[in-house]
Amino acid sequence: MSDIIVGLDVGTSSVRVAIGELSDDGKVEIIGLSNKKSQGLRNGAIVNLEAASAIIKEAVDAAEQNAGFEVESCVAAIGGPQIECLNTKGQIAIPKRGKANGEITRADVDHVIENARSVPIAPDKEILHVIPKSYAVDQVGGIKDPINMMGVRLNTEIHIVTASRTAIQNVRDCVNRSGYDLDRIMQKTLAAAQAVVHQDEMELGSILIDLGAGTTDVLVLHDGAPLTSFSLKNCGYYVTNDIAIVKGIPPAAAEDIKVQYGCCYLDMLDEPREVAIPGVGGRPPELASQTEICEIIQPRMEEIFMTVRSEIVRKTDLTRLSGNIILTGGGAQMEGVLELAKSVFGTTAVRLGIPESLGGIEEDYRKPEWATAIGLVASQKDAVLQSAKNSKRKRQSSSSGGFWQKLKKAFF
């Protein structure tokens, strides 16, 4: 058996495609990548279907050539303000079943989850994920897997992720117009977490911050499951815009300066470089110090982190997380970003979210901006393996309490 898995990350500044090959031993190897400048997107949302479809087609074609395979379908990510989440609770009585009186079955677990998800959802929203966080049997809580336990009453708390129906349909239309089928859509930060967050980090409590061009997306994980997620409009675009306004140059030139010379922590600049500021409208070019650019960038990046911290305090009752702050996205590449995050959050437990080595084109995808695309590929592995096992059974249940297994059961 050999299967091809395609992850499509349609971002505000870049469209990234990762193609993975699943081998007989269940391992995924990244065999094709492409990264194209986005068109038709603003603040994480599709605003021009034709332009977005064209660039998706171009990006997938490039990845196909890189991999030497033609693909038919993909799994895509969605993020930004069109994503919302909520935590709900449900409970059921365990029915009597003769000798197995009070024994909890898979059907009971499905029933209590369905009870918990029976909450009003706005008509313009669609449920993307339903993730069980924990269970309680006869008021004994903190149970990850209640199947085969004995009890009278089963309770659960679940995490529900919804997205705008319009946004989902736009992604589906763009992929279809590009000539591909859309297998499924996944929340952007959940996909990134699959690639870069470790199980112990989820148990202890960690924050994933995706520093994108159009939005800053945040996922808080605690006790092995998502606690909350949100999106901020304060993002990489604002950093670029600040440089453009202060220096009086076009946004494209400001973006080039940010990428080449950007630093967001002044103490990192032991030997600042000279920065060439292009002339505009007949005005001659000028030289500036990298320190000047940093003095523009640092306040904005500091504001982003401070807003993230404030939102987490507002949306949760957590006073302390013992895991890590994990930075992904293109903004995580900026010099000084780790040091600034440590300063704002008051902790040294900050790291870059770099996808683990899966073989193949290793050095190309082991960067924070590839977290979502690689996570989308990783999220498909168990589904493809399970599909193959089911087909094998036809030719000739078990339950796990881990977050990733819960996500995959709910997602697939």
N, C-alpha and C positions, 0 to 999 in steps of 0.2 A: 504493500500500500504506500502510495506517495500522494500527498494532497498539498495544494497550493492555497495559502491564506493571504488575503490582501487587506491591509489596514490603510484607511484614507483619513488623513487629518487635514481638514479644510479650515485654515486659519486666516486671520485678517491680513497678514503679511505674506504668508507662505502656504502652499499646498504641498504636503509631504505624503509620499506613498511608500509603504514598506511591504515587500512581498516575502513571505516565509514559506518554506517547504517543510512539511511534516513527514518524517521518515517512519519506517516500520517500528523502530524502537521508541517512538513517541517523542522524539526531540525535534525542536524547531530550529531551522537554520535560515538566517536572513540571506536571501539570494538576489534581491533587487531593491534598489532605492531610487527615489527621485525627489527633487525639491525645486518647485517652480514658484515664481513670484505670483501672489494672488491677484485675481481680478474679480470685480463684482461683489466684494465683501466690504462691510463696514461694521466696526465694533462687534465682530464675531458673528454677524448675521449676513445672509445672502441678500443683496439688494438688486442684483442684475443676474437673472437666470442664464441668459445667453453667454455672458462673459464668464460666469462661474463654471458653466458646463464646459466651455471651450478649454479653460485652464485645467480642469479636472481630467479631461480627455488627454491633454498634452502631458500631464504629470503621470498618468497611468501608462500611457504609451512609452514614455521614457523609462519607467520602472520595468515594463515588460521587456524592452530591449536589453536592459541591464541584466535581467534575470534569465532571458532566453526562453520565456514562457508567455503564452497568451492567457489572459485571465478573463473570466466571465462575470465575476461578482466581487463584492467587497463588503467590509464592515466599516462604518463611518462614525466619527465622533461629533458631538454637538456640545457647545458650551455657551457662555455668555449669559446675559440677563434673561434669556428665554427659558433658562433652567430654574426650577424651584424644587424645594424638598420639604418634607414634614415627617415627624415621628408620630406614630399612632399605636394604640394598644388594642388587643382583642382577647376574648376569653370564651371558652366552651366547657361544657360538662362532658366528661368521658363516658360514653355509653357502655352499658353492660353487654358482655359478649360471652356468656356462659362461663367456661372454665377460665377464660382469659379476662375475667371481670376486672376492669380498671386498667388494663394494659394499653399504653399509648401506641398507636400505629401511625404509619405514614399518612393515612387518610385523616387522622385526627390533627396532625401537624398542618396538613394542607387546609383543613377546615378552619383552624384557629387563625392561620395567616389570612385566609379569605375574609374572616370576620373582622380582622384588624384593618384590612385594606378597604372595607366598606365604608369609606368616608366620602363626603361630598368633594368632588373635583370639579373645578371650573370647566365649563363646556369648551373653552378654547385651549384646554390642556389635555395632554395624553400621558399616561403612565409609562415611563421608560423602565424603571427598576423597582422591584419590591424585595427588600433585603431584610430577613429576620435578624434582629440584633441579639435577643436572648429570650429564654423561656422561663416560666415558673410553674412548678407542679405543686398544687396544694399550698401555695404561698411560699414555697421554697424557691428562691430566685437564683439568677446567675447560671442557669443551665443552658448549655450550648446545644445539646442534642437530647431531647426527651424521649425518643423512640425506645420502646420496650420497658420504660419505667412504669411504675404502678401509681395511680392517682385517681382523684375524683374530678379535679378541675385543672384545666390547662390554660395558662395565660402566655401571651407573647407581646413583645414590643418590636415594631418593624420600622424600617426607614424607607420612605417612598420618594422616588425621584420622578418629577414630571417635567414635560417640556411643551413649549408652544406647538399646537397642531400645525400652524402655518410654517413654523421653522422646520419641523420634521418633514412636512410635505415639500418644502423648498429643497431640502437636502436630497430627498428621494427623487424629485423631478430632475435635479441637476445630474445625479448619477445616471438616471435612466436616459436622459438626453445625451449623455456622454457615450452611451452604448453598453452600459453595464447594469447588472442587477444589484440591488441593495439588499444584502442578507439581513442586516439589522443595524440599529443605531445605538450608540452607547454614550453615556455622559463622559465628557472629555477628561475630567479629573479622575474619575473612577478608572478609566483606561490607563491614564498615566500612572496611577497608583499600582496597577498590575505589573508595570514594568520596573518601578523604582522603589516601592515601599516594602519593607520586610515585615514578616508576621509579628515579630517582637515589637517593632515600632508601632504597629496598629494596636497591640494589646496595651502598651504603656501609654499611648496617646500621642499622636503626631499631627503635624499640619503640613499639607502639601500646598505650595503656592506656585501656580503657573503664571509666570510673568510674560504675558503675551503682548502683541502689538496693539490689539484692539480692546482687550479686556484683561483684567487680572482675576483669575479663577482660583478659588480656595476650597479645599476639602479638609475637614477636621475628622480624624479617626480616633476612636476611643473604645477600649474593651473589645478590640477585634472587629469593629464594625464602623461604618460611617455615622457620624453624629450630626453634622450639618455641612452644607456647602453653600457658597454664594459667589457672586461675580461683581467686580468693581469696574466702573468706567475709567477710573484712573489707571493708566496703562503706559506701555511703551510709546504710543503715539504722542502722549502729552510731553514726554521727555524730548522727543524729536521737535515738537512744536515750540517748546521753551527755547531750544537752541536756535531755531529758525527766527523766532521773534527777537531774541536778544541780539543776535548777530546780523539780523536783517538779510537772511538768505532763504532760498527756496527750501521747502521741506525735504526734497530729495537730497539736496546738498547737506542739510542738517542730519539726515539719516546716515549718510556716508561718514560724516564726522563722528557721530555717536558710535557707529560700529567700529571704526578704526582707532579712535582716540578716547572713547568714552570710559570714564572711571567715576564711580559714585561714592568714593571714600577718600577724602583728601590725604589722610595719613599714609595712603598707599603710594603716593607720588613722590618718591625720593628724588627722581631725576625726570621732571616733567619734559615732555617733548614739545617741539614747536608744531603748531597746527595751521595749515594753510586755509584761510577763509576766502572762498571764491568771490570775485567781484560781481556786482549785479547792476545792470543798466548803465554800463560804461564806467562804473566805479572800479578802481583798480583792486586787485586781490590784496589781502593783508595777512600778516602773521599774528597768531595769538598763541598763548601758552596753554598747554594741556590743563594747567591749574584753573584757568578761566572757564574751560569747558566743564571741568569737574564741579566748579562752584555753581554752575547752572543745573547740572544733572542731580547732584546730591540732594538738594532740598525736595525735588520731586520724588525721587526714589524713597527718601525718608518718609515723605507723606504717604506713599503707597503702603509701606510697611506699617506705619502707625495706624492707618485706616483699617488694614487687615486685623491688627491687634484689637482695635476698638470694636470691630464687628464681631469678632470671636467672643469677646467679653459680653457683648450685648445679646448674642444669639444663644449662648450656652451659660451654664452655671459653673463651668470649670474655672478653678483658680490656679491650677498648675497641671502641665502635661509633662510626663517623664520621658517621652520619646524624643523625636527630632523634628526640626523644621526642615522640610525638604523643598528645594527650589528647582523648578523645571521651567521650560519655555525658553524662547530666545533671549529674554532679559536676564536669565540666569548666567549667561555667558559674559556679562559685563564685569570688568575688573572692579574689585572692591565690594561686590554684591554680598558675599558671605560676611565680610567684616561689618558692613552696614546693618545687615539683618541681625547679627549677634548683638550689636549695639542697641538697636531699637527694641528687640525682644528681651534683652538682658540675659542671654544665655549663650553658651559656647556650642550648644547642641544644634548646629546648623550645618547642613551639607548640601551638595549638589545632587540632584536626582539623575543619575546616569544609568541607563538601561544595562542590565547584566549582559555578559557575553553569551551570545547564542550561536557563535560561529559565523561563518560566511564573511560578509563584508564588515568585519568587526569594527575597525577604527572609524568607519564612516557614520555609524549609527550610535556609537557610545558617547552621546552628547545630550545635554538636558532638553534641547529642542526636539529630540526624537522620541521623548518619553511616551507621548500619546500614540503615535503611529505604531511603535513597537508594542505598547500595551494592548492595542487593538488586535494585533497578530497573536500575542500571548493569550488573550481572552478567548480566542477561538479554538485553542488546542484541544481542550477537554471535550468541547462539543463535537469536533471532527472525530476524535477517537471514539466517543460514545456512539456516534452515528455508524462508524465502521463496525463496532461491536454488535450493535443492533442488527445490522445487515448480515453479519456472520451468524447470529442466532437464527435468523429467518432461513438462512441457507442450510443448515444442517438439520426490597430495594434498599440497595444500600443507601445510608444517609451519613453526611459528615457535617459537623457543626462549624467548620472554619468559614471565615468571611468570604474567601474567594469561592469556595464551593457553594455557599449560599447565593452569592452573586450569580454564579454560572447557572445554578438551577433556576433562579428567578429570571435570568436574562435569556437563557436559551429555551 
